[in-house]
Amino acid sequence: MAMDGHIHELSEKHQKLEELIETEMALPDWDEIKVAALKKEKLRIKDELERLRSSIH
């Protein structure tokens, strides 16, 4: 089903963003603006995932 593929793709993007955030914050001089933007995108994807999952059930 196409919806499942889209959900899977978004889940992978969400996980990759989490990894990017952790990597960036591990740096001694990490960029607050970059981390904030990554977190905002991660939250947007999470909201989209929840919306898609609720539309299936």
CHARMM-style PDB file with segment names, atoms N, HN, CA, C and O in Angstrom:
ATOM      1  N   MET     1       0.832  -1.181   0.000  1.00  0.00      PROA
ATOM      2  CA  MET     1       0.000   0.000   0.000  1.00  0.00      PROA
ATOM      3  C   MET     1       0.884   1.256   0.000  1.00  0.00      PROA
ATOM      4  O   MET     1       1.882   1.301   0.720  1.00  0.00      PROA
ATOM      5  N   ALA     2       0.542   2.246  -0.776  1.00  0.00      PROA
ATOM      6  HN  ALA     2      -0.268   2.210  -1.361  1.00  0.00      PROA
ATOM      7  CA  ALA     2       1.333   3.466  -0.915  1.00  0.00      PROA
ATOM      8  C   ALA     2       1.443   4.224   0.398  1.00  0.00      PROA
ATOM      9  O   ALA     2       2.480   4.818   0.692  1.00  0.00      PROA
ATOM     10  N   MET     3       0.379   4.205   1.183  1.00  0.00      PROA
ATOM     11  HN  MET     3      -0.463   3.723   0.944  1.00  0.00      PROA
ATOM     12  CA  MET     3       0.382   4.923   2.462  1.00  0.00      PROA
ATOM     13  C   MET     3       1.439   4.344   3.397  1.00  0.00      PROA
ATOM     14  O   MET     3       2.153   5.086   4.072  1.00  0.00      PROA
ATOM     15  N   ASP     4       1.538   3.011   3.435  1.00  0.00      PROA
ATOM     16  HN  ASP     4       0.958   2.408   2.887  1.00  0.00      PROA
ATOM     17  CA  ASP     4       2.538   2.358   4.287  1.00  0.00      PROA
ATOM     18  C   ASP     4       3.952   2.753   3.876  1.00  0.00      PROA
ATOM     19  O   ASP     4       4.813   2.971   4.728  1.00  0.00      PROA
ATOM     20  N   GLY     5       4.185   2.843   2.589  1.00  0.00      PROA
ATOM     21  HN  GLY     5       3.485   2.666   1.897  1.00  0.00      PROA
ATOM     22  CA  GLY     5       5.491   3.243   2.088  1.00  0.00      PROA
ATOM     23  C   GLY     5       5.827   4.670   2.491  1.00  0.00      PROA
ATOM     24  O   GLY     5       6.961   4.972   2.861  1.00  0.00      PROA
ATOM     25  N   HSD     6       4.844   5.531   2.416  1.00  0.00      PROA
ATOM     26  HN  HSD     6       3.922   5.285   2.115  1.00  0.00      PROA
ATOM     27  CA  HSD     6       5.042   6.930   2.791  1.00  0.00      PROA
ATOM     28  C   HSD     6       5.325   7.043   4.293  1.00  0.00      PROA
ATOM     29  O   HSD     6       6.199   7.803   4.710  1.00  0.00      PROA
ATOM     30  N   ILE     7       4.591   6.294   5.087  1.00  0.00      PROA
ATOM     31  HN  ILE     7       3.881   5.677   4.748  1.00  0.00      PROA
ATOM     32  CA  ILE     7       4.803   6.296   6.538  1.00  0.00      PROA
ATOM     33  C   ILE     7       6.200   5.776   6.864  1.00  0.00      PROA
ATOM     34  O   ILE     7       6.890   6.325   7.723  1.00  0.00      PROA
ATOM     35  N   HSD     8       6.607   4.728   6.180  1.00  0.00      PROA
ATOM     36  HN  HSD     8       6.047   4.282   5.483  1.00  0.00      PROA
ATOM     37  CA  HSD     8       7.941   4.164   6.405  1.00  0.00      PROA
ATOM     38  C   HSD     8       9.022   5.189   6.039  1.00  0.00      PROA
ATOM     39  O   HSD     8       9.997   5.358   6.771  1.00  0.00      PROA
ATOM     40  N   GLU     9       8.844   5.858   4.920  1.00  0.00      PROA
ATOM     41  HN  GLU     9       8.052   5.721   4.325  1.00  0.00      PROA
ATOM     42  CA  GLU     9       9.807   6.867   4.465  1.00  0.00      PROA
ATOM     43  C   GLU     9       9.907   8.010   5.485  1.00  0.00      PROA
ATOM     44  O   GLU     9      11.004   8.458   5.818  1.00  0.00      PROA
ATOM     45  N   LEU    10       8.770   8.470   5.971  1.00  0.00      PROA
ATOM     46  HN  LEU    10       7.878   8.107   5.700  1.00  0.00      PROA
ATOM     47  CA  LEU    10       8.769   9.544   6.969  1.00  0.00      PROA
ATOM     48  C   LEU    10       9.403   9.077   8.279  1.00  0.00      PROA
ATOM     49  O   LEU    10      10.104   9.848   8.935  1.00  0.00      PROA
ATOM     50  N   SER    11       9.167   7.841   8.657  1.00  0.00      PROA
ATOM     51  HN  SER    11       8.597   7.215   8.124  1.00  0.00      PROA
ATOM     52  CA  SER    11       9.772   7.299   9.879  1.00  0.00      PROA
ATOM     53  C   SER    11      11.291   7.275   9.772  1.00  0.00      PROA
ATOM     54  O   SER    11      11.997   7.587  10.731  1.00  0.00      PROA
ATOM     55  N   GLU    12      11.787   6.902   8.597  1.00  0.00      PROA
ATOM     56  HN  GLU    12      11.214   6.649   7.818  1.00  0.00      PROA
ATOM     57  CA  GLU    12      13.231   6.894   8.380  1.00  0.00      PROA
ATOM     58  C   GLU    12      13.799   8.310   8.435  1.00  0.00      PROA
ATOM     59  O   GLU    12      14.858   8.530   9.024  1.00  0.00      PROA
ATOM     60  N   LYS    13      13.105   9.267   7.828  1.00  0.00      PROA
ATOM     61  HN  LYS    13      12.245   9.088   7.351  1.00  0.00      PROA
ATOM     62  CA  LYS    13      13.553  10.659   7.884  1.00  0.00      PROA
ATOM     63  C   LYS    13      13.576  11.166   9.323  1.00  0.00      PROA
ATOM     64  O   LYS    13      14.497  11.876   9.727  1.00  0.00      PROA
ATOM     65  N   HSD    14      12.556  10.797  10.087  1.00  0.00      PROA
ATOM     66  HN  HSD    14      11.808  10.221   9.759  1.00  0.00      PROA
ATOM     67  CA  HSD    14      12.466  11.200  11.492  1.00  0.00      PROA
ATOM     68  C   HSD    14      13.670  10.655  12.268  1.00  0.00      PROA
ATOM     69  O   HSD    14      14.286  11.381  13.049  1.00  0.00      PROA
ATOM     70  N   GLN    15      14.000   9.393  12.056  1.00  0.00      PROA
ATOM     71  HN  GLN    15      13.500   8.803  11.421  1.00  0.00      PROA
ATOM     72  CA  GLN    15      15.139   8.770  12.740  1.00  0.00      PROA
ATOM     73  C   GLN    15      16.455   9.427  12.321  1.00  0.00      PROA
ATOM     74  O   GLN    15      17.321   9.666  13.163  1.00  0.00      PROA
ATOM     75  N   LYS    16      16.612   9.717  11.047  1.00  0.00      PROA
ATOM     76  HN  LYS    16      15.910   9.523  10.362  1.00  0.00      PROA
ATOM     77  CA  LYS    16      17.846  10.359  10.570  1.00  0.00      PROA
ATOM     78  C   LYS    16      18.002  11.756  11.164  1.00  0.00      PROA
ATOM     79  O   LYS    16      19.112  12.175  11.490  1.00  0.00      PROA
ATOM     80  N   LEU    17      16.898  12.469  11.302  1.00  0.00      PROA
ATOM     81  HN  LEU    17      15.996  12.128  11.037  1.00  0.00      PROA
ATOM     82  CA  LEU    17      16.957  13.790  11.927  1.00  0.00      PROA
ATOM     83  C   LEU    17      17.379  13.667  13.386  1.00  0.00      PROA
ATOM     84  O   LEU    17      18.166  14.481  13.870  1.00  0.00      PROA
ATOM     85  N   GLU    18      16.875  12.675  14.083  1.00  0.00      PROA
ATOM     86  HN  GLU    18      16.236  12.014  13.690  1.00  0.00      PROA
ATOM     87  CA  GLU    18      17.271  12.447  15.471  1.00  0.00      PROA
ATOM     88  C   GLU    18      18.774  12.221  15.562  1.00  0.00      PROA
ATOM     89  O   GLU    18      19.443  12.765  16.441  1.00  0.00      PROA
ATOM     90  N   GLU    19      19.295  11.413  14.647  1.00  0.00      PROA
ATOM     91  HN  GLU    19      18.751  10.971  13.933  1.00  0.00      PROA
ATOM     92  CA  GLU    19      20.728  11.138  14.626  1.00  0.00      PROA
ATOM     93  C   GLU    19      21.528  12.408  14.313  1.00  0.00      PROA
ATOM     94  O   GLU    19      22.571  12.646  14.922  1.00  0.00      PROA
ATOM     95  N   LEU    20      21.048  13.216  13.374  1.00  0.00      PROA
ATOM     96  HN  LEU    20      20.201  13.022  12.879  1.00  0.00      PROA
ATOM     97  CA  LEU    20      21.723  14.472  13.048  1.00  0.00      PROA
ATOM     98  C   LEU    20      21.746  15.416  14.244  1.00  0.00      PROA
ATOM     99  O   LEU    20      22.762  16.056  14.517  1.00  0.00      PROA
ATOM    100  N   ILE    21      20.639  15.501  14.948  1.00  0.00      PROA
ATOM    101  HN  ILE    21      19.814  14.981  14.727  1.00  0.00      PROA
ATOM    102  CA  ILE    21      20.552  16.362  16.131  1.00  0.00      PROA
ATOM    103  C   ILE    21      21.556  15.898  17.188  1.00  0.00      PROA
ATOM    104  O   ILE    21      22.294  16.710  17.746  1.00  0.00      PROA
ATOM    105  N   GLU    22      21.579  14.605  17.456  1.00  0.00      PROA
ATOM    106  HN  GLU    22      20.979  13.946  17.003  1.00  0.00      PROA
ATOM    107  CA  GLU    22      22.518  14.068  18.446  1.00  0.00      PROA
ATOM    108  C   GLU    22      23.965  14.320  18.034  1.00  0.00      PROA
ATOM    109  O   GLU    22      24.794  14.685  18.868  1.00  0.00      PROA
ATOM    110  N   THR    23      24.269  14.129  16.762  1.00  0.00      PROA
ATOM    111  HN  THR    23      23.596  13.833  16.085  1.00  0.00      PROA
ATOM    112  CA  THR    23      25.622  14.351  16.264  1.00  0.00      PROA
ATOM    113  C   THR    23      26.016  15.811  16.402  1.00  0.00      PROA
ATOM    114  O   THR    23      27.114  16.124  16.860  1.00  0.00      PROA
ATOM    115  N   GLU    24      25.124  16.696  16.008  1.00  0.00      PROA
ATOM    116  HN  GLU    24      24.231  16.442  15.636  1.00  0.00      PROA
ATOM    117  CA  GLU    24      25.405  18.129  16.083  1.00  0.00      PROA
ATOM    118  C   GLU    24      25.611  18.564  17.538  1.00  0.00      PROA
ATOM    119  O   GLU    24      26.536  19.320  17.833  1.00  0.00      PROA
ATOM    120  N   MET    25      24.757  18.090  18.442  1.00  0.00      PROA
ATOM    121  HN  MET    25      24.005  17.476  18.202  1.00  0.00      PROA
ATOM    122  CA  MET    25      24.848  18.517  19.835  1.00  0.00      PROA
ATOM    123  C   MET    25      26.061  17.916  20.552  1.00  0.00      PROA
ATOM    124  O   MET    25      26.443  18.387  21.623  1.00  0.00      PROA
ATOM    125  N   ALA    26      26.654  16.896  19.975  1.00  0.00      PROA
ATOM    126  HN  ALA    26      26.344  16.514  19.105  1.00  0.00      PROA
ATOM    127  CA  ALA    26      27.855  16.296  20.561  1.00  0.00      PROA
ATOM    128  C   ALA    26      29.096  17.141  20.271  1.00  0.00      PROA
ATOM    129  O   ALA    26      30.133  16.967  20.911  1.00  0.00      PROA
ATOM    130  N   LEU    27      28.989  18.043  19.316  1.00  0.00      PROA
ATOM    131  HN  LEU    27      28.147  18.184  18.796  1.00  0.00      PROA
ATOM    132  CA  LEU    27      30.118  18.906  18.988  1.00  0.00      PROA
ATOM    133  C   LEU    27      30.291  19.965  20.079  1.00  0.00      PROA
ATOM    134  O   LEU    27      29.309  20.448  20.643  1.00  0.00      PROA
ATOM    135  N   PRO    28      31.534  20.319  20.372  1.00  0.00      PROA
ATOM    136  CA  PRO    28      31.764  21.314  21.425  1.00  0.00      PROA
ATOM    137  C   PRO    28      31.177  22.696  21.090  1.00  0.00      PROA
ATOM    138  O   PRO    28      30.773  23.432  21.990  1.00  0.00      PROA
ATOM    139  N   ASP    29      31.133  23.035  19.830  1.00  0.00      PROA
ATOM    140  HN  ASP    29      31.461  22.436  19.099  1.00  0.00      PROA
ATOM    141  CA  ASP    29      30.614  24.353  19.423  1.00  0.00      PROA
ATOM    142  C   ASP    29      29.389  24.204  18.524  1.00  0.00      PROA
ATOM    143  O   ASP    29      29.308  24.807  17.455  1.00  0.00      PROA
ATOM    144  N   TRP    30      28.428  23.377  18.987  1.00  0.00      PROA
ATOM    145  HN  TRP    30      28.494  22.887  19.856  1.00  0.00      PROA
ATOM    146  CA  TRP    30      27.255  23.091  18.164  1.00  0.00      PROA
ATOM    147  C   TRP    30      26.426  24.343  17.923  1.00  0.00      PROA
ATOM    148  O   TRP    30      26.413  25.274  18.729  1.00  0.00      PROA
ATOM    149  N   ASP    31      25.750  24.336  16.809  1.00  0.00      PROA
ATOM    150  HN  ASP    31      25.761  23.580  16.154  1.00  0.00      PROA
ATOM    151  CA  ASP    31      24.995  25.495  16.322  1.00  0.00      PROA
ATOM    152  C   ASP    31      23.538  25.405  16.790  1.00  0.00      PROA
ATOM    153  O   ASP    31      22.784  24.538  16.350  1.00  0.00      PROA
ATOM    154  N   GLU    32      23.160  26.312  17.684  1.00  0.00      PROA
ATOM    155  HN  GLU    32      23.773  27.017  18.042  1.00  0.00      PROA
ATOM    156  CA  GLU    32      21.796  26.311  18.233  1.00  0.00      PROA
ATOM    157  C   GLU    32      20.737  26.498  17.156  1.00  0.00      PROA
ATOM    158  O   GLU    32      19.679  25.870  17.192  1.00  0.00      PROA
ATOM    159  N   ILE    33      21.033  27.366  16.204  1.00  0.00      PROA
ATOM    160  HN  ILE    33      21.893  27.876  16.176  1.00  0.00      PROA
ATOM    161  CA  ILE    33      20.061  27.645  15.139  1.00  0.00      PROA
ATOM    162  C   ILE    33      19.859  26.412  14.266  1.00  0.00      PROA
ATOM    163  O   ILE    33      18.733  26.087  13.891  1.00  0.00      PROA
ATOM    164  N   LYS    34      20.946  25.733  13.949  1.00  0.00      PROA
ATOM    165  HN  LYS    34      21.861  25.997  14.254  1.00  0.00      PROA
ATOM    166  CA  LYS    34      20.851  24.517  13.137  1.00  0.00      PROA
ATOM    167  C   LYS    34      20.064  23.442  13.878  1.00  0.00      PROA
ATOM    168  O   LYS    34      19.206  22.783  13.291  1.00  0.00      PROA
ATOM    169  N   VAL    35      20.354  23.261  15.169  1.00  0.00      PROA
ATOM    170  HN  VAL    35      21.052  23.796  15.646  1.00  0.00      PROA
ATOM    171  CA  VAL    35      19.651  22.250  15.967  1.00  0.00      PROA
ATOM    172  C   VAL    35      18.170  22.601  16.074  1.00  0.00      PROA
ATOM    173  O   VAL    35      17.317  21.719  15.979  1.00  0.00      PROA
ATOM    174  N   ALA    36      17.862  23.871  16.269  1.00  0.00      PROA
ATOM    175  HN  ALA    36      18.556  24.587  16.346  1.00  0.00      PROA
ATOM    176  CA  ALA    36      16.455  24.286  16.361  1.00  0.00      PROA
ATOM    177  C   ALA    36      15.718  23.985  15.058  1.00  0.00      PROA
ATOM    178  O   ALA    36      14.577  23.524  15.076  1.00  0.00      PROA
ATOM    179  N   ALA    37      16.373  24.245  13.934  1.00  0.00      PROA
ATOM    180  HN  ALA    37      17.300  24.619  13.919  1.00  0.00      PROA
ATOM    181  CA  ALA    37      15.749  23.968  12.633  1.00  0.00      PROA
ATOM    182  C   ALA    37      15.538  22.466  12.440  1.00  0.00      PROA
ATOM    183  O   ALA    37      14.498  22.043  11.934  1.00  0.00      PROA
ATOM    184  N   LEU    38      16.521  21.665  12.842  1.00  0.00      PROA
ATOM    185  HN  LEU    38      17.365  22.008  13.252  1.00  0.00      PROA
ATOM    186  CA  LEU    38      16.388  20.209  12.732  1.00  0.00      PROA
ATOM    187  C   LEU    38      15.257  19.699  13.626  1.00  0.00      PROA
ATOM    188  O   LEU    38      14.488  18.825  13.225  1.00  0.00      PROA
ATOM    189  N   LYS    39      15.161  20.244  14.831  1.00  0.00      PROA
ATOM    190  HN  LYS    39      15.786  20.953  15.157  1.00  0.00      PROA
ATOM    191  CA  LYS    39      14.098  19.828  15.742  1.00  0.00      PROA
ATOM    192  C   LYS    39      12.725  20.222  15.208  1.00  0.00      PROA
ATOM    193  O   LYS    39      11.759  19.472  15.350  1.00  0.00      PROA
ATOM    194  N   LYS    40      12.643  21.389  14.599  1.00  0.00      PROA
ATOM    195  HN  LYS    40      13.428  21.998  14.484  1.00  0.00      PROA
ATOM    196  CA  LYS    40      11.377  21.846  14.024  1.00  0.00      PROA
ATOM    197  C   LYS    40      10.939  20.916  12.886  1.00  0.00      PROA
ATOM    198  O   LYS    40       9.766  20.555  12.784  1.00  0.00      PROA
ATOM    199  N   GLU    41      11.887  20.541  12.044  1.00  0.00      PROA
ATOM    200  HN  GLU    41      12.839  20.835  12.128  1.00  0.00      PROA
ATOM    201  CA  GLU    41      11.579  19.617  10.941  1.00  0.00      PROA
ATOM    202  C   GLU    41      11.191  18.245  11.482  1.00  0.00      PROA
ATOM    203  O   GLU    41      10.273  17.608  10.965  1.00  0.00      PROA
ATOM    204  N   LYS    42      11.890  17.789  12.523  1.00  0.00      PROA
ATOM    205  HN  LYS    42      12.636  18.307  12.942  1.00  0.00      PROA
ATOM    206  CA  LYS    42      11.575  16.503  13.132  1.00  0.00      PROA
ATOM    207  C   LYS    42      10.153  16.513  13.692  1.00  0.00      PROA
ATOM    208  O   LYS    42       9.412  15.543  13.529  1.00  0.00      PROA
ATOM    209  N   LEU    43       9.776  17.599  14.345  1.00  0.00      PROA
ATOM    210  HN  LEU    43      10.378  18.387  14.478  1.00  0.00      PROA
ATOM    211  CA  LEU    43       8.427  17.723  14.900  1.00  0.00      PROA
ATOM    212  C   LEU    43       7.377  17.756  13.789  1.00  0.00      PROA
ATOM    213  O   LEU    43       6.306  17.163  13.925  1.00  0.00      PROA
ATOM    214  N   ARG    44       7.687  18.448  12.692  1.00  0.00      PROA
ATOM    215  HN  ARG    44       8.556  18.929  12.582  1.00  0.00      PROA
ATOM    216  CA  ARG    44       6.758  18.496  11.559  1.00  0.00      PROA
ATOM    217  C   ARG    44       6.520  17.091  11.008  1.00  0.00      PROA
ATOM    218  O   ARG    44       5.386  16.723  10.701  1.00  0.00      PROA
ATOM    219  N   ILE    45       7.584  16.318  10.887  1.00  0.00      PROA
ATOM    220  HN  ILE    45       8.505  16.617  11.137  1.00  0.00      PROA
ATOM    221  CA  ILE    45       7.468  14.951  10.381  1.00  0.00      PROA
ATOM    222  C   ILE    45       6.690  14.082  11.372  1.00  0.00      PROA
ATOM    223  O   ILE    45       5.865  13.264  10.966  1.00  0.00      PROA
ATOM    224  N   LYS    46       6.952  14.258  12.672  1.00  0.00      PROA
ATOM    225  HN  LYS    46       7.622  14.923  13.003  1.00  0.00      PROA
ATOM    226  CA  LYS    46       6.222  13.494  13.685  1.00  0.00      PROA
ATOM    227  C   LYS    46       4.725  13.781  13.592  1.00  0.00      PROA
ATOM    228  O   LYS    46       3.908  12.861  13.640  1.00  0.00      PROA
ATOM    229  N   ASP    47       4.370  15.053  13.460  1.00  0.00      PROA
ATOM    230  HN  ASP    47       5.033  15.801  13.421  1.00  0.00      PROA
ATOM    231  CA  ASP    47       2.955  15.420  13.341  1.00  0.00      PROA
ATOM    232  C   ASP    47       2.326  14.798  12.094  1.00  0.00      PROA
ATOM    233  O   ASP    47       1.191  14.325  12.132  1.00  0.00      PROA
ATOM    234  N   GLU    48       3.071  14.805  10.996  1.00  0.00      PROA
ATOM    235  HN  GLU    48       3.993  15.189  10.966  1.00  0.00      PROA
ATOM    236  CA  GLU    48       2.577  14.206   9.753  1.00  0.00      PROA
ATOM    237  C   GLU    48       2.390  12.699   9.927  1.00  0.00      PROA
ATOM    238  O   GLU    48       1.393  12.138   9.472  1.00  0.00      PROA
ATOM    239  N   LEU    49       3.343  12.048  10.582  1.00  0.00      PROA
ATOM    240  HN  LEU    49       4.153  12.503  10.952  1.00  0.00      PROA
ATOM    241  CA  LEU    49       3.227  10.608  10.841  1.00  0.00      PROA
ATOM    242  C   LEU    49       1.988  10.297  11.675  1.00  0.00      PROA
ATOM    243  O   LEU    49       1.241   9.369  11.365  1.00  0.00      PROA
ATOM    244  N   GLU    50       1.776  11.066  12.721  1.00  0.00      PROA
ATOM    245  HN  GLU    50       2.383  11.819  12.973  1.00  0.00      PROA
ATOM    246  CA  GLU    50       0.606  10.841  13.564  1.00  0.00      PROA
ATOM    247  C   GLU    50      -0.688  11.045  12.787  1.00  0.00      PROA
ATOM    248  O   GLU    50      -1.644  10.286  12.950  1.00  0.00      PROA
ATOM    249  N   ARG    51      -0.716  12.070  11.943  1.00  0.00      PROA
ATOM    250  HN  ARG    51       0.061  12.686  11.811  1.00  0.00      PROA
ATOM    251  CA  ARG    51      -1.904  12.331  11.135  1.00  0.00      PROA
ATOM    252  C   ARG    51      -2.168  11.167  10.180  1.00  0.00      PROA
ATOM    253  O   ARG    51      -3.305  10.718  10.045  1.00  0.00      PROA
ATOM    254  N   LEU    52      -1.122  10.684   9.523  1.00  0.00      PROA
ATOM    255  HN  LEU    52      -0.197  11.049   9.633  1.00  0.00      PROA
ATOM    256  CA  LEU    52      -1.283   9.577   8.584  1.00  0.00      PROA
ATOM    257  C   LEU    52      -1.703   8.295   9.290  1.00  0.00      PROA
ATOM    258  O   LEU    52      -2.589   7.580   8.822  1.00  0.00      PROA
ATOM    259  N   ARG    53      -1.063   8.012  10.415  1.00  0.00      PROA
ATOM    260  HN  ARG    53      -0.343   8.593  10.795  1.00  0.00      PROA
ATOM    261  CA  ARG    53      -1.400   6.795  11.159  1.00  0.00      PROA
ATOM    262  C   ARG    53      -2.840   6.834  11.670  1.00  0.00      PROA
ATOM    263  O   ARG    53      -3.532   5.816  11.658  1.00  0.00      PROA
ATOM    264  N   SER    54      -3.289   7.998  12.115  1.00  0.00      PROA
ATOM    265  HN  SER    54      -2.727   8.825  12.125  1.00  0.00      PROA
ATOM    266  CA  SER    54      -4.666   8.082  12.616  1.00  0.00      PROA
ATOM    267  C   SER    54      -5.680   7.979  11.485  1.00  0.00      PROA
ATOM    268  O   SER    54      -6.811   7.548  11.711  1.00  0.00      PROA
ATOM    269  N   SER    55      -5.297   8.364  10.280  1.00  0.00      PROA
ATOM    270  HN  SER    55      -4.379   8.714  10.097  1.00  0.00      PROA
ATOM    271  CA  SER    55      -6.227   8.269   9.154  1.00  0.00      PROA
ATOM    272  C   SER    55      -6.385   6.826   8.679  1.00  0.00      PROA
ATOM    273  O   SER    55      -7.374   6.490   8.028  1.00  0.00      PROA
ATOM    274  N   ILE    56      -5.418   5.981   9.001  1.00  0.00      PROA
ATOM    275  HN  ILE    56      -4.615   6.254   9.530  1.00  0.00      PROA
ATOM    276  CA  ILE    56      -5.493   4.573   8.624  1.00  0.00      PROA
ATOM    277  C   ILE    56      -6.447   3.825   9.540  1.00  0.00      PROA
ATOM    278  O   ILE    56      -7.185   2.948   9.091  1.00  0.00      PROA
ATOM    279  N   HSD    57      -6.436   4.168  10.825  1.00  0.00      PROA
ATOM    280  HN  HSD    57      -5.837   4.881  11.190  1.00  0.00      PROA
ATOM    281  CA  HSD    57      -7.226   3.439  11.830  1.00  0.00      PROA
ATOM    282  C   HSD    57      -8.578   3.991  11.988  1.00  0.00      PROA
ATOM    283  OT1 HSD    57      -9.360   3.488  12.794  1.00  0.00      PROA
TER     284      HSD     57
END
